[in-house]
Amino acid sequence: ISQPLGAWLLIAGTVALVLAPDMSDGAIATGDHLTYLRALVWGVPCAMIVWGASSSPGKWPVQKVGDASYSIYLVHMGPAIIFPAWIGVPLAIIVGFAVHYWIEKRIIAAKPRLRRIADAKPGFAAGGQ
């Protein structure tokens, strides 16, 4: 798709997601008709965001979100439960990026050094002496 269309999809999907109604009541977990409504109300805007972001020049939004996706996944439930969606979703993304940059990247950067320490001490990684 063209970059202008991608930008509009990204903006429209974000607005639709922020304005989407809270559909977290127990009826969704039972598998009735609200499950399909939830897929439309939340799934379509999310698809628009992904499709729009993937058309951006350089693909940097997709790459950055992909890099931080595990951290976003780990922290998203806190803000999602505590705050309404229009605050909780952006807050979860911001907190997820913070965790990615301040914690996850440091752990990944330290991995080779920790591997050298473990290799220098036989049995260290296995809990030996």
C-alpha positions in Angstrom: 0.0 0.0 0.0 1.1 3.6 -0.4 2.7 5.5 2.4 -0.2 8.0 2.7 -2.8 5.3 2.9 -0.6 3.5 5.4 -0.4 6.6 7.5 -4.1 7.0 7.5 -4.6 3.4 8.4 -2.2 3.8 11.3 -4.0 6.9 12.6 -7.5 5.6 12.1 -6.7 2.2 13.7 -5.1 4.0 16.7 -8.1 6.3 17.1 -10.5 3.4 16.8 -8.6 1.4 19.3 -8.4 4.2 21.8 -12.2 4.9 21.4 -13.2 1.2 21.5 -15.5 0.3 24.3 -14.3 -1.8 27.3 -15.2 -5.4 26.5 -13.6 -7.1 29.4 -16.6 -8.4 31.2 -17.0 -12.1 31.9 -19.3 -12.7 28.9 -16.3 -12.6 26.6 -14.6 -15.6 28.3 -17.7 -17.8 27.9 -17.4 -18.0 24.2 -20.7 -16.5 23.3 -21.5 -13.8 20.7 -19.4 -11.1 22.4 -16.3 -13.0 21.5 -16.9 -12.2 17.8 -17.8 -8.6 18.7 -14.6 -8.3 20.6 -12.6 -9.5 17.5 -14.3 -6.8 15.4 -14.0 -4.0 18.0 -10.4 -4.7 18.9 -9.0 -6.9 16.1 -9.9 -4.7 13.1 -8.2 -1.6 14.6 -5.1 -3.6 15.6 -4.9 -5.0 12.0 -5.2 -1.5 10.7 -2.3 -0.4 12.9 -0.1 -3.2 11.9 -0.9 -2.8 8.2 -0.4 1.0 8.3 2.9 0.7 10.3 4.3 -1.9 7.9 3.9 0.5 5.0 6.1 3.2 6.7 9.4 4.1 5.2 12.2 2.1 6.7 9.8 0.0 8.7 11.1 1.5 11.9 7.8 1.5 13.8 7.3 -2.2 13.2 10.9 -3.0 14.0 10.8 -1.0 17.3 7.5 -2.5 18.4 8.7 -5.9 17.4 11.9 -5.5 19.5 9.9 -4.4 22.5 6.9 -6.7 22.0 7.9 -9.3 24.7 8.3 -6.6 27.3 5.0 -5.0 26.2 3.4 -8.4 26.6 4.8 -8.9 30.0 3.6 -5.6 31.4 0.4 -5.0 29.5 -2.0 -6.5 32.0 -1.2 -4.1 34.9 -2.2 -0.9 33.1 -5.0 -2.7 31.3 -6.6 -3.8 34.5 -6.0 -0.6 36.5 -6.9 2.0 33.9 -9.6 2.4 31.3 -8.5 1.3 27.8 -7.8 4.8 26.5 -5.2 5.3 29.3 -4.2 1.6 29.8 -3.2 0.7 26.3 -0.9 3.7 25.6 0.5 3.3 29.2 1.2 -0.4 28.7 3.1 0.4 25.5 5.1 3.1 27.2 5.9 0.9 30.2 6.8 -2.0 27.9 9.2 0.2 25.9 10.8 1.4 29.2 11.2 -2.2 30.4 12.7 -3.2 27.0 15.3 -0.4 27.0 16.2 -0.3 30.7 16.0 -4.0 31.6 15.7 -6.4 28.6 18.5 -4.8 26.5 20.9 -4.8 29.5 20.2 -8.4 30.1 20.8 -9.2 26.4 24.0 -7.2 26.4 25.3 -8.9 29.5 24.6 -12.4 28.1 28.0 -12.9 26.4 29.9 -11.8 29.5 27.8 -14.1 31.7 28.5 -16.9 29.2 32.3 -16.3 29.4 32.1 -16.5 33.2 30.1 -19.7 33.1 32.5 -21.2 30.6 35.5 -20.3 32.8 34.1 -22.1 35.8 33.2 -25.7 34.9 30.0 -26.8 36.6 29.0 -23.2 37.4 26.0 -23.2 35.1 25.0 -26.6 36.2 25.1 -25.6 39.9 28.3 -27.6 40.6 31.3 -26.4 42.6 
